[in-house]
Amino acid sequence: MPPSPPPLLLPFLLHLLLHFLASASHPISLPLRRTSLPPHPDPRHRLAALASASYLRASLLKNPIRHSSPPPATSPLFPHSYGGYSFGLTFGTPPQELQLLLDTGSHITWVPCTPSYQCRSCASPSGNTIIVFLPRSSSSVAPVGCRNPRCLWIHSADFLRSRCPSCNNATSDCPASACPPYSLIYGSGSTAGLFVLETMSFSNLTFPNFTVGCSIISERQPSGGIAGFGRSAPSLPSQIGLKRFSYCLISRRYDDDASESGSLVLDPPKEDSSDGLSSTPFLNNSAAGAVEGSPFSVYYYVGLREIAVGGEQVKIPYSALVPGPTGEGGVIVDSGTTFTYMAPHVFNPVLAAFVDRVAGRYNRSKALEDQTGLRPCFALPPHATDVELPELTFRFKGGAEMRLPLKNYFAFVNHDDAGVCLTIISDGNDVGTSNPGDGPAVILGSFQQQDYLMVYDLERGRLGFRRQSCLTN
């Protein structure tokens, strides 16, 4: 569980947020946008930034400290150059719209909140002013009480016993009974605030008493907040009782292009192999039930059985691909990680396979590897138009196979000396260090999911995918 904010921050958060709260009186589609920082003129530096952000995210995922079902609803998903995809949700009465980052690797939904919101080094497309949620402008907002079971979503029972007053909920006779402030840690930053109950809606679908974080302090976060789509009770799918959701992430070539979008669909119609959909079951991590508040319960584990490079199976320890009793190993799918992460004992054989298959065709470029933090990189001949590189294939339990197009696992660098770099990161990359024995051994990131329909069938407990164009226009 993420650590609580510093003690001196608690009274400030409580006072400020309670002040604002006290004074507050058929299938539909929504767009999914990419979240971004201002583009860098040098593509090598941009790749290095994406590799670093992907590694930080992977480090967090590896070491993390029901209503009636609505009809199908669809939202545009918009891509952004720092790697995320965002979509629009509204909160409050009257509704206030914000663009939230889609994140299947976390379970809390939060938004920037109050005019006093502060965010250091936060990503705002094209340098635009951050749009915040204003509790004082909503007639439906209310604090989550200290004794409310939803407060246990972010705090342990022992912590609440020591912090909650001897009253049942927030009343005029018990003004300090709001759930204590939260502090959420992500791969690249953090956010802190208070839980509130608010009306959440998209299109003509409305869900009262949705629990959302009202953040007033953040660092290195997306401008509109995060929508947690993970597997546990606090997640958006769980709170509104979804049976399925799907998304389709458009190509990275449309980064920060507001005229193009993919899609996020809530409760889409059932699809199967007759629709060209390949499926593999979700797996459970045994460590998730062993520790209260275990982050492993949030992740979508899948059974990756083989990795092939150039059609030949790469020799990888099978134990690395299966969740272990203490949470190590296994494979998860995450929309919030950009480049796929592989632990060294998985990545090194994959790297060696690419180097072996490419040998004699292109020279390996140490200079590009140093500049981007990616491995391997290969120099291309001047004015090269046709590039031949080995195909990367993921084979899953149940026979599902994901044969990636070249753009989903190699990035082309056209600056000075042209080259290509594998967009998979590991602990061996010069972007950080962690204990490779902790957490998932493979995190399948969004870069590798470009132009794939990804269907999370929560009712049948399986992941479906199909390669297709994700452009909605």
VENHU-V343080 format. One record per residue. N is the residue number from 1. RES is the residue in one letter. PSI is psi as a letter, one per 20 degrees, with the letter a starting at -180 (none if undefined). OMEGA is omega in whole degrees, -180 to 180 (none if undefined). Layout:
n=(N	N)
res=(RES	RES)
psi=(PSI	PSI)
omega=(OMEGA	OMEGA)
//
This chain:
n=(1	2	3	4	5	6	7	8	9	10	11	12	13	14	15	16	17	18	19	20	21	22	23	24	25	26	27	28	29	30	31	32	33	34	35	36	37	38	39	40	41	42	43	44	45	46	47	48	49	50	51	52	53	54	55	56	57	58	59	60	61	62	63	64	65	66	67	68	69	70	71	72	73	74	75	76	77	78	79	80	81	82	83	84	85	86	87	88	89	90	91	92	93	94	95	96	97	98	99	100	101	102	103	104	105	106	107	108	109	110	111	112	113	114	115	116	117	118	119	120	121	122	123	124	125	126	127	128	129	130	131	132	133	134	135	136	137	138	139	140	141	142	143	144	145	146	147	148	149	150	151	152	153	154	155	156	157	158	159	160	161	162	163	164	165	166	167	168	169	170	171	172	173	174	175	176	177	178	179	180	181	182	183	184	185	186	187	188	189	190	191	192	193	194	195	196	197	198	199	200	201	202	203	204	205	206	207	208	209	210	211	212	213	214	215	216	217	218	219	220	221	222	223	224	225	226	227	228	229	230	231	232	233	234	235	236	237	238	239	240	241	242	243	244	245	246	247	248	249	250	251	252	253	254	255	256	257	258	259	260	261	262	263	264	265	266	267	268	269	270	271	272	273	274	275	276	277	278	279	280	281	282	283	284	285	286	287	288	289	290	291	292	293	294	295	296	297	298	299	300	301	302	303	304	305	306	307	308	309	310	311	312	313	314	315	316	317	318	319	320	321	322	323	324	325	326	327	328	329	330	331	332	333	334	335	336	337	338	339	340	341	342	343	344	345	346	347	348	349	350	351	352	353	354	355	356	357	358	359	360	361	362	363	364	365	366	367	368	369	370	371	372	373	374	375	376	377	378	379	380	381	382	383	384	385	386	387	388	389	390	391	392	393	394	395	396	397	398	399	400	401	402	403	404	405	406	407	408	409	410	411	412	413	414	415	416	417	418	419	420	421	422	423	424	425	426	427	428	429	430	431	432	433	434	435	436	437	438	439	440	441	442	443	444	445	446	447	448	449	450	451	452	453	454	455	456	457	458	459	460	461	462	463	464	465	466	467	468	469	470	471	472	473)
res=(M	P	P	S	P	P	P	L	L	L	P	F	L	L	H	L	L	L	H	F	L	A	S	A	S	H	P	I	S	L	P	L	R	R	T	S	L	P	P	H	P	D	P	R	H	R	L	A	A	L	A	S	A	S	Y	L	R	A	S	L	L	K	N	P	I	R	H	S	S	P	P	P	A	T	S	P	L	F	P	H	S	Y	G	G	Y	S	F	G	L	T	F	G	T	P	P	Q	E	L	Q	L	L	L	D	T	G	S	H	I	T	W	V	P	C	T	P	S	Y	Q	C	R	S	C	A	S	P	S	G	N	T	I	I	V	F	L	P	R	S	S	S	S	V	A	P	V	G	C	R	N	P	R	C	L	W	I	H	S	A	D	F	L	R	S	R	C	P	S	C	N	N	A	T	S	D	C	P	A	S	A	C	P	P	Y	S	L	I	Y	G	S	G	S	T	A	G	L	F	V	L	E	T	M	S	F	S	N	L	T	F	P	N	F	T	V	G	C	S	I	I	S	E	R	Q	P	S	G	G	I	A	G	F	G	R	S	A	P	S	L	P	S	Q	I	G	L	K	R	F	S	Y	C	L	I	S	R	R	Y	D	D	D	A	S	E	S	G	S	L	V	L	D	P	P	K	E	D	S	S	D	G	L	S	S	T	P	F	L	N	N	S	A	A	G	A	V	E	G	S	P	F	S	V	Y	Y	Y	V	G	L	R	E	I	A	V	G	G	E	Q	V	K	I	P	Y	S	A	L	V	P	G	P	T	G	E	G	G	V	I	V	D	S	G	T	T	F	T	Y	M	A	P	H	V	F	N	P	V	L	A	A	F	V	D	R	V	A	G	R	Y	N	R	S	K	A	L	E	D	Q	T	G	L	R	P	C	F	A	L	P	P	H	A	T	D	V	E	L	P	E	L	T	F	R	F	K	G	G	A	E	M	R	L	P	L	K	N	Y	F	A	F	V	N	H	D	D	A	G	V	C	L	T	I	I	S	D	G	N	D	V	G	T	S	N	P	G	D	G	P	A	V	I	L	G	S	F	Q	Q	Q	D	Y	L	M	V	Y	D	L	E	R	G	R	L	G	F	R	R	Q	S	C	L	T	N)
psi=(p	q	q	q	r	q	h	i	h	g	h	g	g	g	g	g	h	h	g	h	h	h	j	o	none	r	p	q	q	q	q	o	q	q	q	q	r	p	q	p	h	o	h	h	h	g	g	h	g	h	g	g	h	g	g	g	g	h	g	g	h	h	m	o	none	p	r	q	p	r	r	q	q	q	q	q	p	p	q	q	i	i	i	r	p	q	r	p	q	q	q	r	o	r	q	p	p	q	o	q	p	p	o	i	j	r	i	p	p	q	q	p	p	q	i	j	p	p	o	p	l	q	o	o	p	k	j	q	p	p	p	q	p	o	h	i	j	p	i	j	q	q	q	p	q	h	i	p	h	i	h	i	h	i	q	q	g	g	g	h	h	i	h	p	r	l	r	h	r	o	r	h	i	m	i	k	j	q	p	q	q	q	o	p	p	r	h	i	b	r	q	q	b	q	p	q	p	q	p	p	q	p	c	j	p	p	o	r	k	p	p	q	p	n	p	i	p	r	p	l	q	q	h	j	a	p	o	o	j	a	i	r	h	i	q	g	h	g	h	j	k	q	h	q	q	q	q	o	p	r	q	i	i	j	p	j	o	i	i	q	q	b	q	p	p	p	l	r	q	p	q	a	h	i	j	j	p	q	q	q	q	q	q	q	o	h	i	h	i	h	p	p	j	p	i	i	i	h	q	n	q	r	n	p	h	q	p	p	p	k	i	p	p	p	o	p	p	h	h	h	j	p	p	r	h	j	i	q	a	r	p	q	p	p	i	i	p	f	p	p	p	p	q	h	i	g	g	g	h	g	g	h	g	g	g	g	h	i	p	i	g	q	p	p	o	h	g	h	g	h	h	i	j	q	q	q	q	p	q	q	q	p	k	p	h	p	p	o	q	q	q	p	p	p	p	r	p	i	i	p	p	o	o	p	q	h	i	i	i	p	p	p	o	m	p	d	o	q	r	q	p	p	l	p	r	r	h	i	q	l	j	r	q	r	o	i	i	q	a	q	h	p	o	o	r	h	h	i	j	p	k	p	p	o	o	n	n	h	g	i	l	q	p	q	q	p	p	r	p	i	p	i	none)
omega=(-179	180	177	-180	179	-176	-178	-180	-175	-180	-180	179	-179	-177	-176	-177	178	176	180	-179	-178	-177	-179	175	none	-167	178	-176	174	-176	178	-175	173	-180	-170	165	178	-177	179	-177	-179	-177	178	179	178	177	179	179	178	178	180	179	179	-180	179	178	179	179	179	-178	179	-175	-176	174	none	176	175	-175	177	173	-180	178	-177	179	173	176	-176	-177	-180	-167	175	169	-176	177	-175	178	-174	170	176	179	173	178	-1	-174	175	-175	175	177	-177	177	176	-176	178	-180	176	-172	179	174	179	179	172	-164	176	178	-179	-178	177	180	180	177	-178	-176	176	-176	176	177	-179	176	180	177	-177	173	-177	-179	-177	180	-178	178	-175	-177	177	178	171	-177	-178	179	178	180	-180	176	177	177	-177	-180	178	179	179	179	-178	178	-179	-174	-176	175	-177	173	-170	-177	-178	176	179	179	-177	-172	-176	-173	177	175	-178	-178	176	169	-177	-179	176	-176	-174	-177	-175	175	-178	180	-180	172	173	171	-176	175	179	-178	169	-173	-179	179	-175	-180	179	176	173	-179	-177	177	177	-174	176	177	178	174	177	179	175	-170	-175	-177	-175	174	-178	-179	-180	-168	-172	-172	-178	-173	179	178	-179	-177	-179	172	179	172	-179	164	179	173	178	-174	-178	-176	178	179	-180	178	175	176	-175	-180	-179	-179	168	-178	171	-177	177	-176	176	176	178	175	178	-175	179	176	-179	-177	173	-175	175	-176	169	177	175	174	-177	180	-177	-179	-176	-177	179	179	-178	179	-177	178	-177	-169	174	178	175	-177	173	-176	-178	169	-179	176	-177	178	-179	-179	176	-180	-179	177	-178	-178	180	-175	-179	179	180	-175	179	176	-179	176	-180	-175	177	176	-174	178	-176	175	-179	179	178	176	171	175	-175	-177	171	-175	-174	175	178	177	-179	180	178	180	-180	-177	-177	-176	179	-179	177	178	177	-176	178	-180	178	179	178	-177	-175	-175	-180	177	-13	170	-180	176	179	176	178	177	179	179	178	-178	179	179	-177	178	177	-177	172	179	-172	174	-179	177	180	-177	178	180	-170	170	-173	-177	-179	179	171	175	180	179	180	-179	-173	178	-176	178	177	-180	176	-176	173	-177	-180	180	179	177	-177	-180	178	178	174	177	-176	180	-177	170	-176	177	178	175	-177	-173	-174	179	180	-179	-180	177	168	167	-179	-176	177	-178	-176	-179	-178	175	-179	176	175	177	180	179	180	173	-178	179	-179	-178	none)
//
